[in-house]
């Protein structure tokens, strides 16, 4: 199915849609795609510091694989 046909199908479906929560969700998706906000700007300084610590740990090789952690804790 081509992009234009898909758009038309969605428009037709949306005009028949009665579920308010789905419509509100679609509005959030639409607004979010228009804004193209950078999620980084919504983080607190504490959250940003945590992400930066994690990235530094990766750079320095201070990480463990998922399998190693599972094995260590018998998961």
mmJSON file of the N, C-alpha and C atoms, coordinates in Angstrom:
{"data_MODEL":{"atom_site":{
"group_PDB":["ATOM","ATOM","ATOM","ATOM","ATOM","ATOM","ATOM","ATOM","ATOM","ATOM","ATOM","ATOM","ATOM","ATOM","ATOM","ATOM","ATOM","ATOM","ATOM","ATOM","ATOM","ATOM","ATOM","ATOM","ATOM","ATOM","ATOM","ATOM","ATOM","ATOM","ATOM","ATOM","ATOM","ATOM","ATOM","ATOM","ATOM","ATOM","ATOM","ATOM","ATOM","ATOM","ATOM","ATOM","ATOM","ATOM","ATOM","ATOM","ATOM","ATOM","ATOM","ATOM","ATOM","ATOM","ATOM","ATOM","ATOM","ATOM","ATOM","ATOM","ATOM","ATOM","ATOM","ATOM","ATOM","ATOM","ATOM","ATOM","ATOM","ATOM","ATOM","ATOM","ATOM","ATOM","ATOM","ATOM","ATOM","ATOM","ATOM","ATOM","ATOM","ATOM","ATOM","ATOM","ATOM","ATOM","ATOM","ATOM","ATOM","ATOM","ATOM","ATOM","ATOM","ATOM","ATOM","ATOM","ATOM","ATOM","ATOM","ATOM","ATOM","ATOM","ATOM","ATOM","ATOM","ATOM","ATOM","ATOM","ATOM","ATOM","ATOM","ATOM","ATOM","ATOM","ATOM","ATOM","ATOM","ATOM","ATOM","ATOM","ATOM","ATOM","ATOM","ATOM","ATOM","ATOM","ATOM","ATOM","ATOM","ATOM","ATOM","ATOM","ATOM","ATOM","ATOM","ATOM","ATOM","ATOM","ATOM","ATOM","ATOM","ATOM","ATOM","ATOM","ATOM","ATOM","ATOM","ATOM","ATOM","ATOM","ATOM","ATOM","ATOM","ATOM","ATOM","ATOM","ATOM","ATOM","ATOM","ATOM","ATOM","ATOM","ATOM","ATOM","ATOM","ATOM","ATOM","ATOM","ATOM","ATOM","ATOM","ATOM","ATOM","ATOM","ATOM","ATOM","ATOM","ATOM","ATOM","ATOM","ATOM","ATOM","ATOM","ATOM","ATOM","ATOM","ATOM","ATOM","ATOM","ATOM","ATOM","ATOM","ATOM","ATOM","ATOM","ATOM","ATOM","ATOM","ATOM","ATOM","ATOM","ATOM","ATOM","ATOM","ATOM","ATOM","ATOM","ATOM","ATOM","ATOM","ATOM","ATOM","ATOM","ATOM","ATOM","ATOM","ATOM","ATOM","ATOM","ATOM","ATOM","ATOM","ATOM","ATOM","ATOM"],
"id":[1,2,3,4,5,6,7,8,9,10,11,12,13,14,15,16,17,18,19,20,21,22,23,24,25,26,27,28,29,30,31,32,33,34,35,36,37,38,39,40,41,42,43,44,45,46,47,48,49,50,51,52,53,54,55,56,57,58,59,60,61,62,63,64,65,66,67,68,69,70,71,72,73,74,75,76,77,78,79,80,81,82,83,84,85,86,87,88,89,90,91,92,93,94,95,96,97,98,99,100,101,102,103,104,105,106,107,108,109,110,111,112,113,114,115,116,117,118,119,120,121,122,123,124,125,126,127,128,129,130,131,132,133,134,135,136,137,138,139,140,141,142,143,144,145,146,147,148,149,150,151,152,153,154,155,156,157,158,159,160,161,162,163,164,165,166,167,168,169,170,171,172,173,174,175,176,177,178,179,180,181,182,183,184,185,186,187,188,189,190,191,192,193,194,195,196,197,198,199,200,201,202,203,204,205,206,207,208,209,210,211,212,213,214,215,216,217,218,219,220,221,222,223,224,225],
"type_symbol":["N","C","C","N","C","C","N","C","C","N","C","C","N","C","C","N","C","C","N","C","C","N","C","C","N","C","C","N","C","C","N","C","C","N","C","C","N","C","C","N","C","C","N","C","C","N","C","C","N","C","C","N","C","C","N","C","C","N","C","C","N","C","C","N","C","C","N","C","C","N","C","C","N","C","C","N","C","C","N","C","C","N","C","C","N","C","C","N","C","C","N","C","C","N","C","C","N","C","C","N","C","C","N","C","C","N","C","C","N","C","C","N","C","C","N","C","C","N","C","C","N","C","C","N","C","C","N","C","C","N","C","C","N","C","C","N","C","C","N","C","C","N","C","C","N","C","C","N","C","C","N","C","C","N","C","C","N","C","C","N","C","C","N","C","C","N","C","C","N","C","C","N","C","C","N","C","C","N","C","C","N","C","C","N","C","C","N","C","C","N","C","C","N","C","C","N","C","C","N","C","C","N","C","C","N","C","C","N","C","C","N","C","C","N","C","C","N","C","C","N","C","C","N","C","C"],
"label_atom_id":["N","CA","C","N","CA","C","N","CA","C","N","CA","C","N","CA","C","N","CA","C","N","CA","C","N","CA","C","N","CA","C","N","CA","C","N","CA","C","N","CA","C","N","CA","C","N","CA","C","N","CA","C","N","CA","C","N","CA","C","N","CA","C","N","CA","C","N","CA","C","N","CA","C","N","CA","C","N","CA","C","N","CA","C","N","CA","C","N","CA","C","N","CA","C","N","CA","C","N","CA","C","N","CA","C","N","CA","C","N","CA","C","N","CA","C","N","CA","C","N","CA","C","N","CA","C","N","CA","C","N","CA","C","N","CA","C","N","CA","C","N","CA","C","N","CA","C","N","CA","C","N","CA","C","N","CA","C","N","CA","C","N","CA","C","N","CA","C","N","CA","C","N","CA","C","N","CA","C","N","CA","C","N","CA","C","N","CA","C","N","CA","C","N","CA","C","N","CA","C","N","CA","C","N","CA","C","N","CA","C","N","CA","C","N","CA","C","N","CA","C","N","CA","C","N","CA","C","N","CA","C","N","CA","C","N","CA","C","N","CA","C","N","CA","C","N","CA","C","N","CA","C","N","CA","C","N","CA","C","N","CA","C"],
"label_alt_id":[null,null,null,null,null,null,null,null,null,null,null,null,null,null,null,null,null,null,null,null,null,null,null,null,null,null,null,null,null,null,null,null,null,null,null,null,null,null,null,null,null,null,null,null,null,null,null,null,null,null,null,null,null,null,null,null,null,null,null,null,null,null,null,null,null,null,null,null,null,null,null,null,null,null,null,null,null,null,null,null,null,null,null,null,null,null,null,null,null,null,null,null,null,null,null,null,null,null,null,null,null,null,null,null,null,null,null,null,null,null,null,null,null,null,null,null,null,null,null,null,null,null,null,null,null,null,null,null,null,null,null,null,null,null,null,null,null,null,null,null,null,null,null,null,null,null,null,null,null,null,null,null,null,null,null,null,null,null,null,null,null,null,null,null,null,null,null,null,null,null,null,null,null,null,null,null,null,null,null,null,null,null,null,null,null,null,null,null,null,null,null,null,null,null,null,null,null,null,null,null,null,null,null,null,null,null,null,null,null,null,null,null,null,null,null,null,null,null,null,null,null,null,null,null,null],
"label_comp_id":["UNK","UNK","UNK","UNK","UNK","UNK","UNK","UNK","UNK","UNK","UNK","UNK","UNK","UNK","UNK","UNK","UNK","UNK","UNK","UNK","UNK","UNK","UNK","UNK","UNK","UNK","UNK","UNK","UNK","UNK","UNK","UNK","UNK","UNK","UNK","UNK","UNK","UNK","UNK","UNK","UNK","UNK","UNK","UNK","UNK","UNK","UNK","UNK","UNK","UNK","UNK","UNK","UNK","UNK","UNK","UNK","UNK","UNK","UNK","UNK","UNK","UNK","UNK","UNK","UNK","UNK","UNK","UNK","UNK","UNK","UNK","UNK","UNK","UNK","UNK","UNK","UNK","UNK","UNK","UNK","UNK","UNK","UNK","UNK","UNK","UNK","UNK","UNK","UNK","UNK","UNK","UNK","UNK","UNK","UNK","UNK","UNK","UNK","UNK","UNK","UNK","UNK","UNK","UNK","UNK","UNK","UNK","UNK","UNK","UNK","UNK","UNK","UNK","UNK","UNK","UNK","UNK","UNK","UNK","UNK","UNK","UNK","UNK","UNK","UNK","UNK","UNK","UNK","UNK","UNK","UNK","UNK","UNK","UNK","UNK","UNK","UNK","UNK","UNK","UNK","UNK","UNK","UNK","UNK","UNK","UNK","UNK","UNK","UNK","UNK","UNK","UNK","UNK","UNK","UNK","UNK","UNK","UNK","UNK","UNK","UNK","UNK","UNK","UNK","UNK","UNK","UNK","UNK","UNK","UNK","UNK","UNK","UNK","UNK","UNK","UNK","UNK","UNK","UNK","UNK","UNK","UNK","UNK","UNK","UNK","UNK","UNK","UNK","UNK","UNK","UNK","UNK","UNK","UNK","UNK","UNK","UNK","UNK","UNK","UNK","UNK","UNK","UNK","UNK","UNK","UNK","UNK","UNK","UNK","UNK","UNK","UNK","UNK","UNK","UNK","UNK","UNK","UNK","UNK","UNK","UNK","UNK","UNK","UNK","UNK"],
"label_asym_id":["A","A","A","A","A","A","A","A","A","A","A","A","A","A","A","A","A","A","A","A","A","A","A","A","A","A","A","A","A","A","A","A","A","A","A","A","A","A","A","A","A","A","A","A","A","A","A","A","A","A","A","A","A","A","A","A","A","A","A","A","A","A","A","A","A","A","A","A","A","A","A","A","A","A","A","A","A","A","A","A","A","A","A","A","A","A","A","A","A","A","A","A","A","A","A","A","A","A","A","A","A","A","A","A","A","A","A","A","A","A","A","A","A","A","A","A","A","A","A","A","A","A","A","A","A","A","A","A","A","A","A","A","A","A","A","A","A","A","A","A","A","A","A","A","A","A","A","A","A","A","A","A","A","A","A","A","A","A","A","A","A","A","A","A","A","A","A","A","A","A","A","A","A","A","A","A","A","A","A","A","A","A","A","A","A","A","A","A","A","A","A","A","A","A","A","A","A","A","A","A","A","A","A","A","A","A","A","A","A","A","A","A","A","A","A","A","A","A","A","A","A","A","A","A","A"],
"label_entity_id":["1","1","1","1","1","1","1","1","1","1","1","1","1","1","1","1","1","1","1","1","1","1","1","1","1","1","1","1","1","1","1","1","1","1","1","1","1","1","1","1","1","1","1","1","1","1","1","1","1","1","1","1","1","1","1","1","1","1","1","1","1","1","1","1","1","1","1","1","1","1","1","1","1","1","1","1","1","1","1","1","1","1","1","1","1","1","1","1","1","1","1","1","1","1","1","1","1","1","1","1","1","1","1","1","1","1","1","1","1","1","1","1","1","1","1","1","1","1","1","1","1","1","1","1","1","1","1","1","1","1","1","1","1","1","1","1","1","1","1","1","1","1","1","1","1","1","1","1","1","1","1","1","1","1","1","1","1","1","1","1","1","1","1","1","1","1","1","1","1","1","1","1","1","1","1","1","1","1","1","1","1","1","1","1","1","1","1","1","1","1","1","1","1","1","1","1","1","1","1","1","1","1","1","1","1","1","1","1","1","1","1","1","1","1","1","1","1","1","1","1","1","1","1","1","1"],
"label_seq_id":[1,1,1,2,2,2,3,3,3,4,4,4,5,5,5,6,6,6,7,7,7,8,8,8,9,9,9,10,10,10,11,11,11,12,12,12,13,13,13,14,14,14,15,15,15,16,16,16,17,17,17,18,18,18,19,19,19,20,20,20,21,21,21,22,22,22,23,23,23,24,24,24,25,25,25,26,26,26,27,27,27,28,28,28,29,29,29,30,30,30,31,31,31,32,32,32,33,33,33,34,34,34,35,35,35,36,36,36,37,37,37,38,38,38,39,39,39,40,40,40,41,41,41,42,42,42,43,43,43,44,44,44,45,45,45,46,46,46,47,47,47,48,48,48,49,49,49,50,50,50,51,51,51,52,52,52,53,53,53,54,54,54,55,55,55,56,56,56,57,57,57,58,58,58,59,59,59,60,60,60,61,61,61,62,62,62,63,63,63,64,64,64,65,65,65,66,66,66,67,67,67,68,68,68,69,69,69,70,70,70,71,71,71,72,72,72,73,73,73,74,74,74,75,75,75],
"pdbx_PDB_ins_code":[null,null,null,null,null,null,null,null,null,null,null,null,null,null,null,null,null,null,null,null,null,null,null,null,null,null,null,null,null,null,null,null,null,null,null,null,null,null,null,null,null,null,null,null,null,null,null,null,null,null,null,null,null,null,null,null,null,null,null,null,null,null,null,null,null,null,null,null,null,null,null,null,null,null,null,null,null,null,null,null,null,null,null,null,null,null,null,null,null,null,null,null,null,null,null,null,null,null,null,null,null,null,null,null,null,null,null,null,null,null,null,null,null,null,null,null,null,null,null,null,null,null,null,null,null,null,null,null,null,null,null,null,null,null,null,null,null,null,null,null,null,null,null,null,null,null,null,null,null,null,null,null,null,null,null,null,null,null,null,null,null,null,null,null,null,null,null,null,null,null,null,null,null,null,null,null,null,null,null,null,null,null,null,null,null,null,null,null,null,null,null,null,null,null,null,null,null,null,null,null,null,null,null,null,null,null,null,null,null,null,null,null,null,null,null,null,null,null,null,null,null,null,null,null,null],
"Cartn_x":[0.85,0.0,0.897,0.606,1.377,1.047,1.891,1.724,0.407,0.062,-1.186,-2.412,-2.383,-3.501,-3.617,-2.489,-2.495,-3.053,-2.663,-3.193,-4.711,-5.206,-6.656,-7.378,-6.789,-7.391,-7.463,-6.403,-6.394,-7.397,-7.515,-8.489,-9.906,-10.209,-11.533,-11.802,-10.816,-10.963,-11.17,-10.402,-10.497,-11.867,-12.451,-13.767,-14.855,-14.638,-15.626,-15.306,-14.157,-13.694,-14.516,-14.985,-15.8,-15.104,-14.026,-13.354,-12.544,-13.012,-12.398,-10.945,-10.64,-9.261,-8.301,-8.752,-7.918,-7.694,-8.734,-8.613,-7.643,-7.763,-6.853,-5.419,-5.228,-3.892,-3.312,-4.121,-3.658,-3.276,-3.979,-3.641,-2.265,-1.989,-0.677,0.413,0.168,1.139,1.367,0.287,0.392,1.177,0.835,1.521,2.994,3.279,4.668,5.505,4.913,5.678,5.903,5.035,5.207,6.273,6.352,7.274,8.717,8.944,10.294,11.17,10.6,11.319,12.453,13.501,14.605,14.313,14.141,13.776,14.825,16.067,17.143,16.785,16.146,15.8,14.737,14.007,12.976,13.509,14.77,15.35,15.825,15.775,16.327,17.855,18.524,19.987,20.466,19.743,20.101,19.992,18.936,18.76,19.852,20.169,21.23,22.566,22.849,24.102,24.153,23.025,22.979,23.244,22.667,22.9,24.378,24.933,26.339,27.266,26.937,27.733,27.668,26.473,26.328,27.128,27.114,27.889,29.392,29.83,31.242,31.616,30.722,30.964,31.14,30.311,30.424,31.755,32.131,33.41,34.583,34.534,35.644,35.569,34.546,34.416,33.955,33.322,32.855,31.418,31.173,29.823,29.868,28.715,28.57,27.484,27.654,26.631,25.396,24.295,23.037,23.197,23.843,24.042,24.898,25.935,26.788,26.003,25.144,24.343,23.351,22.718,21.778,22.481,23.683,24.431,24.829,25.262,25.682,24.539,23.344,22.191,21.266,21.767,21.052,19.684,19.64,18.367,18.252],
"Cartn_y":[-1.171,0.0,1.235,2.166,3.388,4.344,5.328,6.289,7.054,7.505,8.263,7.408,6.154,5.255,5.002,4.852,4.648,5.873,7.061,8.288,8.351,8.039,8.06,7.043,5.86,4.834,5.323,5.957,6.472,7.607,8.472,9.566,9.007,8.034,7.417,6.757,6.055,5.389,6.419,7.498,8.525,9.206,9.402,10.052,9.188,7.876,6.968,6.658,7.057,6.712,7.426,6.668,7.224,7.144,6.391,6.176,7.42,8.111,9.384,9.214,8.154,7.988,7.736,7.033,6.814,8.124,8.926,10.228,11.123,11.132,11.942,11.454,10.134,9.572,9.998,9.934,10.343,11.82,12.633,14.055,14.231,13.459,13.512,13.105,12.048,11.6,12.695,13.301,14.381,15.556,15.989,17.137,16.838,15.621,15.238,15.185,14.745,14.646,16.017,16.97,18.322,19.099,18.844,19.603,19.178,17.885,17.348,17.809,17.741,18.158,17.191,17.724,16.903,16.506,15.222,14.741,15.123,15.329,15.687,16.961,17.894,19.163,19.016,17.916,17.686,16.979,16.54,15.838,16.821,16.371,17.178,17.086,17.964,17.914,16.587,16.055,14.774,13.644,13.668,12.643,12.756,13.98,14.179,13.666,13.937,13.466,11.941,11.297,9.836,9.266,9.873,9.432,9.619,10.765,11.03,10.056,9.699,8.69,7.35,6.993,5.73,5.707,6.81,6.882,6.795,7.422,7.348,5.912,5.231,3.829,2.987,3.224,2.484,2.777,4.063,4.459,3.765,3.647,3.074,1.556,0.957,-0.494,-1.01,-0.154,-0.543,-1.047,-2.002,-2.538,-4.065,-4.657,-6.115,-6.465,-7.595,-8.033,-8.506,-8.515,-8.997,-10.437,-11.253,-12.663,-12.817,-11.97,-12.059,-11.71,-10.717,-10.333,-11.446,-12.023,-13.117,-14.291,-14.605,-15.724,-15.43,-14.208,-13.834,-13.967,-13.614,-13.639,-14.834,-15.847,-17.099,-16.883,-16.036,-15.757,-16.534],
"Cartn_z":[0.0,0.0,0.0,-0.881,-0.971,0.169,0.342,1.426,1.308,0.103,-0.067,0.239,-0.175,0.109,1.606,2.266,3.712,4.432,3.989,4.581,4.436,3.259,3.029,3.906,4.025,4.876,6.32,6.796,8.164,8.35,7.369,7.441,7.527,6.69,6.712,8.062,8.589,9.89,10.989,10.95,11.98,11.979,10.813,10.759,11.389,11.44,12.053,13.516,13.969,15.311,16.373,17.365,18.44,19.796,19.907,21.18,21.559,22.597,22.982,23.414,24.157,24.628,23.46,22.436,21.258,20.523,20.406,19.738,20.512,21.843,22.651,22.526,22.465,22.281,20.932,19.898,18.572,18.55,19.313,19.423,20.063,21.097,21.749,20.762,20.002,18.994,17.963,17.489,16.496,17.045,18.235,18.829,19.071,19.517,19.781,18.524,17.421,16.183,15.565,15.861,15.323,16.088,17.387,18.219,18.024,17.821,17.697,18.855,20.068,21.255,21.56,22.131,22.593,24.036,24.292,25.622,26.66,26.24,27.157,27.936,27.263,27.891,28.978,28.981,29.989,31.232,31.204,32.342,33.399,34.647,35.739,35.684,36.419,36.475,37.047,38.024,38.622,37.592,36.793,35.762,34.693,34.296,33.303,33.824,35.101,35.694,35.694,35.961,35.941,34.562,33.55,32.174,31.816,32.191,31.878,32.601,33.855,34.58,33.857,33.402,32.676,31.394,30.661,29.421,29.704,30.802,31.189,31.564,32.273,32.616,31.35,30.362,29.097,28.435,28.366,27.766,28.433,29.762,30.524,30.661,30.065,30.125,31.476,32.276,33.605,33.542,32.689,32.534,32.589,32.785,32.766,31.769,31.133,30.185,30.945,30.254,30.838,31.303,30.473,30.831,32.084,32.245,33.429,34.695,34.614,35.778,36.116,35.097,35.34,36.013,35.53,36.098,37.563,37.822,39.166,40.163,39.754,40.657,40.428,39.738,39.48,38.854,37.873,37.186,35.906],
"occupancy":[1.0,1.0,1.0,1.0,1.0,1.0,1.0,1.0,1.0,1.0,1.0,1.0,1.0,1.0,1.0,1.0,1.0,1.0,1.0,1.0,1.0,1.0,1.0,1.0,1.0,1.0,1.0,1.0,1.0,1.0,1.0,1.0,1.0,1.0,1.0,1.0,1.0,1.0,1.0,1.0,1.0,1.0,1.0,1.0,1.0,1.0,1.0,1.0,1.0,1.0,1.0,1.0,1.0,1.0,1.0,1.0,1.0,1.0,1.0,1.0,1.0,1.0,1.0,1.0,1.0,1.0,1.0,1.0,1.0,1.0,1.0,1.0,1.0,1.0,1.0,1.0,1.0,1.0,1.0,1.0,1.0,1.0,1.0,1.0,1.0,1.0,1.0,1.0,1.0,1.0,1.0,1.0,1.0,1.0,1.0,1.0,1.0,1.0,1.0,1.0,1.0,1.0,1.0,1.0,1.0,1.0,1.0,1.0,1.0,1.0,1.0,1.0,1.0,1.0,1.0,1.0,1.0,1.0,1.0,1.0,1.0,1.0,1.0,1.0,1.0,1.0,1.0,1.0,1.0,1.0,1.0,1.0,1.0,1.0,1.0,1.0,1.0,1.0,1.0,1.0,1.0,1.0,1.0,1.0,1.0,1.0,1.0,1.0,1.0,1.0,1.0,1.0,1.0,1.0,1.0,1.0,1.0,1.0,1.0,1.0,1.0,1.0,1.0,1.0,1.0,1.0,1.0,1.0,1.0,1.0,1.0,1.0,1.0,1.0,1.0,1.0,1.0,1.0,1.0,1.0,1.0,1.0,1.0,1.0,1.0,1.0,1.0,1.0,1.0,1.0,1.0,1.0,1.0,1.0,1.0,1.0,1.0,1.0,1.0,1.0,1.0,1.0,1.0,1.0,1.0,1.0,1.0,1.0,1.0,1.0,1.0,1.0,1.0,1.0,1.0,1.0,1.0,1.0,1.0,1.0,1.0,1.0,1.0,1.0,1.0],
"B_iso_or_equiv":[0.0,0.0,0.0,0.0,0.0,0.0,0.0,0.0,0.0,0.0,0.0,0.0,0.0,0.0,0.0,0.0,0.0,0.0,0.0,0.0,0.0,0.0,0.0,0.0,0.0,0.0,0.0,0.0,0.0,0.0,0.0,0.0,0.0,0.0,0.0,0.0,0.0,0.0,0.0,0.0,0.0,0.0,0.0,0.0,0.0,0.0,0.0,0.0,0.0,0.0,0.0,0.0,0.0,0.0,0.0,0.0,0.0,0.0,0.0,0.0,0.0,0.0,0.0,0.0,0.0,0.0,0.0,0.0,0.0,0.0,0.0,0.0,0.0,0.0,0.0,0.0,0.0,0.0,0.0,0.0,0.0,0.0,0.0,0.0,0.0,0.0,0.0,0.0,0.0,0.0,0.0,0.0,0.0,0.0,0.0,0.0,0.0,0.0,0.0,0.0,0.0,0.0,0.0,0.0,0.0,0.0,0.0,0.0,0.0,0.0,0.0,0.0,0.0,0.0,0.0,0.0,0.0,0.0,0.0,0.0,0.0,0.0,0.0,0.0,0.0,0.0,0.0,0.0,0.0,0.0,0.0,0.0,0.0,0.0,0.0,0.0,0.0,0.0,0.0,0.0,0.0,0.0,0.0,0.0,0.0,0.0,0.0,0.0,0.0,0.0,0.0,0.0,0.0,0.0,0.0,0.0,0.0,0.0,0.0,0.0,0.0,0.0,0.0,0.0,0.0,0.0,0.0,0.0,0.0,0.0,0.0,0.0,0.0,0.0,0.0,0.0,0.0,0.0,0.0,0.0,0.0,0.0,0.0,0.0,0.0,0.0,0.0,0.0,0.0,0.0,0.0,0.0,0.0,0.0,0.0,0.0,0.0,0.0,0.0,0.0,0.0,0.0,0.0,0.0,0.0,0.0,0.0,0.0,0.0,0.0,0.0,0.0,0.0,0.0,0.0,0.0,0.0,0.0,0.0,0.0,0.0,0.0,0.0,0.0,0.0],
"pdbx_formal_charge":[null,null,null,null,null,null,null,null,null,null,null,null,null,null,null,null,null,null,null,null,null,null,null,null,null,null,null,null,null,null,null,null,null,null,null,null,null,null,null,null,null,null,null,null,null,null,null,null,null,null,null,null,null,null,null,null,null,null,null,null,null,null,null,null,null,null,null,null,null,null,null,null,null,null,null,null,null,null,null,null,null,null,null,null,null,null,null,null,null,null,null,null,null,null,null,null,null,null,null,null,null,null,null,null,null,null,null,null,null,null,null,null,null,null,null,null,null,null,null,null,null,null,null,null,null,null,null,null,null,null,null,null,null,null,null,null,null,null,null,null,null,null,null,null,null,null,null,null,null,null,null,null,null,null,null,null,null,null,null,null,null,null,null,null,null,null,null,null,null,null,null,null,null,null,null,null,null,null,null,null,null,null,null,null,null,null,null,null,null,null,null,null,null,null,null,null,null,null,null,null,null,null,null,null,null,null,null,null,null,null,null,null,null,null,null,null,null,null,null,null,null,null,null,null,null],
"auth_seq_id":[1,1,1,2,2,2,3,3,3,4,4,4,5,5,5,6,6,6,7,7,7,8,8,8,9,9,9,10,10,10,11,11,11,12,12,12,13,13,13,14,14,14,15,15,15,16,16,16,17,17,17,18,18,18,19,19,19,20,20,20,21,21,21,22,22,22,23,23,23,24,24,24,25,25,25,26,26,26,27,27,27,28,28,28,29,29,29,30,30,30,31,31,31,32,32,32,33,33,33,34,34,34,35,35,35,36,36,36,37,37,37,38,38,38,39,39,39,40,40,40,41,41,41,42,42,42,43,43,43,44,44,44,45,45,45,46,46,46,47,47,47,48,48,48,49,49,49,50,50,50,51,51,51,52,52,52,53,53,53,54,54,54,55,55,55,56,56,56,57,57,57,58,58,58,59,59,59,60,60,60,61,61,61,62,62,62,63,63,63,64,64,64,65,65,65,66,66,66,67,67,67,68,68,68,69,69,69,70,70,70,71,71,71,72,72,72,73,73,73,74,74,74,75,75,75],
"auth_comp_id":["UNK","UNK","UNK","UNK","UNK","UNK","UNK","UNK","UNK","UNK","UNK","UNK","UNK","UNK","UNK","UNK","UNK","UNK","UNK","UNK","UNK","UNK","UNK","UNK","UNK","UNK","UNK","UNK","UNK","UNK","UNK","UNK","UNK","UNK","UNK","UNK","UNK","UNK","UNK","UNK","UNK","UNK","UNK","UNK","UNK","UNK","UNK","UNK","UNK","UNK","UNK","UNK","UNK","UNK","UNK","UNK","UNK","UNK","UNK","UNK","UNK","UNK","UNK","UNK","UNK","UNK","UNK","UNK","UNK","UNK","UNK","UNK","UNK","UNK","UNK","UNK","UNK","UNK","UNK","UNK","UNK","UNK","UNK","UNK","UNK","UNK","UNK","UNK","UNK","UNK","UNK","UNK","UNK","UNK","UNK","UNK","UNK","UNK","UNK","UNK","UNK","UNK","UNK","UNK","UNK","UNK","UNK","UNK","UNK","UNK","UNK","UNK","UNK","UNK","UNK","UNK","UNK","UNK","UNK","UNK","UNK","UNK","UNK","UNK","UNK","UNK","UNK","UNK","UNK","UNK","UNK","UNK","UNK","UNK","UNK","UNK","UNK","UNK","UNK","UNK","UNK","UNK","UNK","UNK","UNK","UNK","UNK","UNK","UNK","UNK","UNK","UNK","UNK","UNK","UNK","UNK","UNK","UNK","UNK","UNK","UNK","UNK","UNK","UNK","UNK","UNK","UNK","UNK","UNK","UNK","UNK","UNK","UNK","UNK","UNK","UNK","UNK","UNK","UNK","UNK","UNK","UNK","UNK","UNK","UNK","UNK","UNK","UNK","UNK","UNK","UNK","UNK","UNK","UNK","UNK","UNK","UNK","UNK","UNK","UNK","UNK","UNK","UNK","UNK","UNK","UNK","UNK","UNK","UNK","UNK","UNK","UNK","UNK","UNK","UNK","UNK","UNK","UNK","UNK","UNK","UNK","UNK","UNK","UNK","UNK"],
"auth_asym_id":["A","A","A","A","A","A","A","A","A","A","A","A","A","A","A","A","A","A","A","A","A","A","A","A","A","A","A","A","A","A","A","A","A","A","A","A","A","A","A","A","A","A","A","A","A","A","A","A","A","A","A","A","A","A","A","A","A","A","A","A","A","A","A","A","A","A","A","A","A","A","A","A","A","A","A","A","A","A","A","A","A","A","A","A","A","A","A","A","A","A","A","A","A","A","A","A","A","A","A","A","A","A","A","A","A","A","A","A","A","A","A","A","A","A","A","A","A","A","A","A","A","A","A","A","A","A","A","A","A","A","A","A","A","A","A","A","A","A","A","A","A","A","A","A","A","A","A","A","A","A","A","A","A","A","A","A","A","A","A","A","A","A","A","A","A","A","A","A","A","A","A","A","A","A","A","A","A","A","A","A","A","A","A","A","A","A","A","A","A","A","A","A","A","A","A","A","A","A","A","A","A","A","A","A","A","A","A","A","A","A","A","A","A","A","A","A","A","A","A","A","A","A","A","A","A"],
"auth_atom_id":["N","CA","C","N","CA","C","N","CA","C","N","CA","C","N","CA","C","N","CA","C","N","CA","C","N","CA","C","N","CA","C","N","CA","C","N","CA","C","N","CA","C","N","CA","C","N","CA","C","N","CA","C","N","CA","C","N","CA","C","N","CA","C","N","CA","C","N","CA","C","N","CA","C","N","CA","C","N","CA","C","N","CA","C","N","CA","C","N","CA","C","N","CA","C","N","CA","C","N","CA","C","N","CA","C","N","CA","C","N","CA","C","N","CA","C","N","CA","C","N","CA","C","N","CA","C","N","CA","C","N","CA","C","N","CA","C","N","CA","C","N","CA","C","N","CA","C","N","CA","C","N","CA","C","N","CA","C","N","CA","C","N","CA","C","N","CA","C","N","CA","C","N","CA","C","N","CA","C","N","CA","C","N","CA","C","N","CA","C","N","CA","C","N","CA","C","N","CA","C","N","CA","C","N","CA","C","N","CA","C","N","CA","C","N","CA","C","N","CA","C","N","CA","C","N","CA","C","N","CA","C","N","CA","C","N","CA","C","N","CA","C","N","CA","C","N","CA","C","N","CA","C","N","CA","C","N","CA","C","N","CA","C"],
"pdbx_PDB_model_num":[1,1,1,1,1,1,1,1,1,1,1,1,1,1,1,1,1,1,1,1,1,1,1,1,1,1,1,1,1,1,1,1,1,1,1,1,1,1,1,1,1,1,1,1,1,1,1,1,1,1,1,1,1,1,1,1,1,1,1,1,1,1,1,1,1,1,1,1,1,1,1,1,1,1,1,1,1,1,1,1,1,1,1,1,1,1,1,1,1,1,1,1,1,1,1,1,1,1,1,1,1,1,1,1,1,1,1,1,1,1,1,1,1,1,1,1,1,1,1,1,1,1,1,1,1,1,1,1,1,1,1,1,1,1,1,1,1,1,1,1,1,1,1,1,1,1,1,1,1,1,1,1,1,1,1,1,1,1,1,1,1,1,1,1,1,1,1,1,1,1,1,1,1,1,1,1,1,1,1,1,1,1,1,1,1,1,1,1,1,1,1,1,1,1,1,1,1,1,1,1,1,1,1,1,1,1,1,1,1,1,1,1,1,1,1,1,1,1,1,1,1,1,1,1,1]
}}}
